Amino acid sequence: MKYRRRVLMALDWYDDAIHTGIAEFARTEGWILNTHMSRTRQFPKGWVGDGVIALVDYASAARHIRSLNIPVVDMGGHFTEFTQVLSDNYQIGSLAAEYLLEKRHKNFYFLHVQSSRLEQEISTGFNTTLKGAGFSCQMNYWKQTREQHMIDYQEVQKWAVSVLQKAAKPAAVMCQNDDTAVIILNACVDAGIRIPEEVAILGAGNHKLFCEFQTKTLSSVDPDLRLLGYESAKELSRLMSGGVARRSVLRVPPKKEIVTRESTDFLAVSNPYVLLVLRYLWDHFREPLSVEKLAKLVPISRSAIYALFTQEVGLPMAKELMRVRLEEVKRLLRTTHQPIGKVARCCGFSSLITFSRAFTQRTGVTARDYRKKMCS
């Protein structure tokens, strides 16, 4: 009988996407995967095995893992003595900046709460990308020291509100993770700061229970934790087969497409007439709409609102309407099994031919191929 390797999944911080990635690879290799710590946070007594995938941040855990004298992959970035497979946090910050720039924002804020390595890497990517585009980012620190802090929720909420009440509007805010972003989002809602019209907030992690069950749902960068788990398991397999430990960190990229929810679901514009037309367009894009109908919403001439809209939004009304419809089509193709024709109709397309031509021109692939790629 072929020997089956025994691997410990030592996660002090648990995420089901990480577990899924590890388990998928473990299944292909026939590993016996010990997941005891996913519930107890305690090392399984008497466990003997061949390798460890670790996401722990305390010294006693590192000592225990070291004492096993078997290959280890560290996913937390806390112990450089082990081979490290980490999320590409710089790229997470960079993607966030590109996304908020596409939303036409000009006033950017990064709120530092824990001053951790993760926070520093994400904020560096965020700030560097903004600088490259000709914009600056205001860095705000709850506490200035470069160490991880225990969060005092009332203190953080008061501090965040004081920062954002004084911020230039509309403001775009980035946080290190969804946990922090949710604290700040709820503090803004309680203080009467309008989300996203006055302050747009973006998190990282795309944890659905955090993001989708708020008064205002939270947009988030998806770090692709399933892939992180899978690549960590793959690296451990290499080590257990006699491979040499890496000297450099192996970085796993985030998903390219940021998950948009209510907290950023708006373009940053200041003209009240453009704001009114844009809000109507976003709220009613599934209905039959025309430039003439949109122009009649405001008490200025058609040519004036057309010019203002193009200047503030960066696209003419007709192109913005097409963009919004196609973004919703892409979301439905990724998240539902509805027939493509039905998806097109419910997003405002009266003709399947018009829809197919527009979708292919914008994405470079057919709707069918897009769905197949995104759902594979």
N, C-alpha and C positions, 0 to 999 in steps of 0.2 A: 504494500500500500504506500502511495506517495505521501511523504511527510507534509503536513499542513502547518505553515508558519502561524505562530501565535503573536498577535499584535495588540497592544494596549492603547486605547484612545483616551488619553489623559487630558480631558478638557475641564479646566476649572471654570471657564466661560463657555457656555454651551450655545450652539446654534444648530438648528436642524439642517440648514443648508450645508454646513461644514460636515456634519455627520453623514449626510447623503452622499457627498463627494467621496469621503473616505470609504463608506460602505460599498459604493459602486465599484471602486477599484479593488477593494478587498474581495468582493464576489468573483471578479474575473481571475483573481489569483488563488482563490480557494482558501483564504486566510481564515483563522478563527479569531474574530474580532471581539475583544473584551470592551464592552461599553458601560461597565459598572459605574464609572465616575460621572457619566452623563446625568445620573440622578443623585448620587450620594456625595460627589466631590471628594470622596475618600478613596485612596489607593486600595485595590482589592487585596485582602490579606492572603498571602501565600501564592500570589500569581507568579508564574514563571513563564517567560516567553522569549521572543526573538527580536522585538522592536517596539518602539514607542513613538506615537505622534502626540506631541505635547502642546497645550495652550494653557500654561500656568505662569504665575508671576511672583511666586513667593519662594524664598531660598530653601525652605525645608523640602518643598516638592522637588526642586532641582537636585538637592542632595540625595533624595530617595531614588530619583531617576538615574542619577549618575552611578549610584551604588549597584544598579542592575548590570552595568557593564555590557550593554547591548546597544545597537544603533538607535539614535534618537533624531527626530526631526522636530524643530521648534517652530510653531506658528505664531508665537507671541512677540518675538523679537527681544526677549528679556535675557536670554542666555547665549552669548556669542560662542561659548564652547561647543554648542551643538550646531549641526547643520540647520540653516534657517530658510524657511519658505514663507514669505510674507506678502500681504497685499501691496500693490503698487500705490501707496498713499499719495505720492507726488502726482501721479496721473489722475487720481480721484479729484484732487484739488484743481488740477488743470482742466479737466472735463467740466467741473462745476463752473469755473470762470467762463469757459467758452459758451456754456449753456445760458448763463445769465447775461452775457454780452448779446447773444442772439435774441434775448428778451428785451433788448434795447436799454438796459440799465446803464447808468453812469455813476451812481453813488454806491460804493461797495464797502462792506463791513465784515470783518471776521471776528467772531466772539470767542475768545479763549477762556475756557472755564477750568480745565485741569492742567494745562501747560505740560502735557505728556508728549512723548516722542511721536505718537500717532497724530496728535493735534499739530505739532510743529511741521511734520512732513506734509500734511494736507494743506496747511496754510501757506507753506512755501510754494507748492505747486499752484495754488490759487493766486497768490500775489505775483509770482513770476509771470504767469500767463496774462494777467491783467496789465502788468507793466509792458509786456511785449505788444499789447494792443493799444498802448498809449493812455492807460488809466491807472489810478492809484487805488490802494485799498487801505482803509483805516483799521489798524489792529487794536482791538480792545481786550484788556485783560482784567478778569475778575480779581485775580491775585497775580502779582508780578513775578513771584518766584518760579523758577524752572523745575517744579516738582509736581507730582500728581496730587490733587486735592480731593478730600471728601466734600461732596457737594452739599452745601446748606441751601435748601431749595428757596426759602424766603429771601435769603441774601442775594442769591443769583437772580431771582425774578426781579427784585427791586433794582439791582444793578443793570440788568438788561433793559428794563423799561426806561431807566434814566438815560442810558446811552441812546436808545432808539427814539425817544421823544425828541431828542436834540438833533437827531440825524437828518441830513438833507433828504428830502422826499422826491420821488419814490426811492426807497433804499433797498438794496439787495444784500441779504445776510447769509453767510455760510457758517456752518458749525462742523465740528469734527465728526459727529455721529448723530443718529436719529434721537438718541436719549436726550442729548443737550438741546437739539433743535426743538423737541417737543416742549421742554421746559420754557424755552424762550417764546415759542408760538403761543402757548397758553397764557403766559404773562402778558403778551401783547393784546390778546383777545380780552383779557380781564381789564386791561388799562384803556380799552376803547381804541386801540391802534388798528386800523383796517388792514386786514390780510387778504389779498396781496397788493391792494391798490396803493397803500402807503409803505408797507414793508413786505417784501417777498422773502421767504425763509426756505433754505435748502439744507437738507441733512445728508447723511451718508450711512449706508447699511441696507436700506430698503427693507426694513423689518416690517412686514405688513401689519402686525398687531400694534406697532407703534405708530405707523404712518396712516392707517386707514380708519382708525377709531378715535379721531380727534374732532373737536368742533369744526376745525378747518383741517382737512386731510393734508398730510405732509409730503411734498416732493422730495425725492432722494436719489442719490447716486447709488447704483447697484454695484458693489465691489466684486460680485460673482464669487461668493463664499463657497458655493458648490465646487467651482473649479479650484479654489484654494485648497479645499479638502482633498480633492482628487490628485492634484499635483503634489501635495505633501505625501500622500500615500505612495505615489509613483516614485518619489525621491527616496522614501524609506525602503521601498523594494530594491532600488539600485544599491543602497547601502548594505542591506541584508545579503545581497548577492556578491558582496566583496568590493563594492565601489568605494572610491576615496571620498572622504567628506569634503564638501565645498568650502572654499575660503570666503567666497563672496555670497551675498544673499541672493536667493532666487526669488524674483518678484513676479507676482501673478496680476495681470491687468484686470481692471474693472470692465463691466459691460459698457459698450460705447453709448448706448441709448439711455438717457436719464429718464426715470419714471416721474412723469409730471402729474401732480395732484393739485388741490386747490391753493396751496400755500405759495405757488409761483405761477399759477395758471392765468397769466395776464401779461401783456406787454407794458413796459414802463413808459407812459406818456403823460405829459403835463397839461396839454390843451384840453379844456373841459368839453369842447365840441367833439374833438377826436375821441376822447375818453367815452363819451356817450355812444358814438357810432360804433366804436370798437367793442364795447360791452354788449351792445345789441347784436352785433355780428357774431360774437362768440356764443351768445345765449341762444341764437335763433338760426345757426348755420344749417341745421337739418331741414329748415323750411325753404320754400322758394324765395330767393332773395336776389335783388338787382342793385346796381349802383344807384339807380334813380330812387328806389325805395329807401336806401340807407341815407342818401343825401337829404331827403325830406324830413329826417329826424331832427335836424338842427336849423335855426333861423338865419342861415347865411346861404349864399349862392352855392349851386352845385360845384362850380369851378373852384370856389374858395375852399370848401370842405374837402374836395378832391386833392387839392394842392397841400393843404394842411395835413391831411391823413397820410399822404405819400411821404411828406417831410418827416413826420413824427414816427410813423410805423416802419418806414423803409420800404414799403410795398404799396402799390395802388390797392384800392378796396377789392377789386375783382381778384387780384392775385392773393391777397390775404385771406379772402373767403375760400379760395381753392386750397391754400396751404392748411387752413384749419380743418377743412373737410377731409383732406388726405391724411392728416395726422390722426384724426379720429378713426379713419379707415384702418390705418396701420395698427392702432391700439386694439381694435376689434378683431383684426386678423390674428394678432398675437394671443389674445386672451379668450376668444370664443371659437366655437365650431360652426357659427352661422354660415350659410352659403354666401359666396362672394357677391352674388347679385343682390341679396338681401342686405348685406353690409353696405354696399354702394347706395342703395335706395334710402336706407335709414340715415345716411350721412349727407343727404341732400342732392344726390346725383339722380337726375331723371332718366338719363340715357346710359346704358351699360357700355356703349361704344365710347362715349365721351369720357366716362370714368376710366376705362382701360387705357385709353390713350394718355390721359393726364397722369395716371399712376405710373405707367412705364416711363414717361418722360421725366418725372420727378425722381424716381428711385432707381431707374436703370434695369428693373426686373418686372415681371408680371406680378399681379396680386397673388396668384397661385404659388409662384416660385418664392415670393417673399414670405408667405405663410409657412411654406415647407422649410425654408431656411431658419426662420425664427422659432419654430416649434420643434425642430429636430433635436 
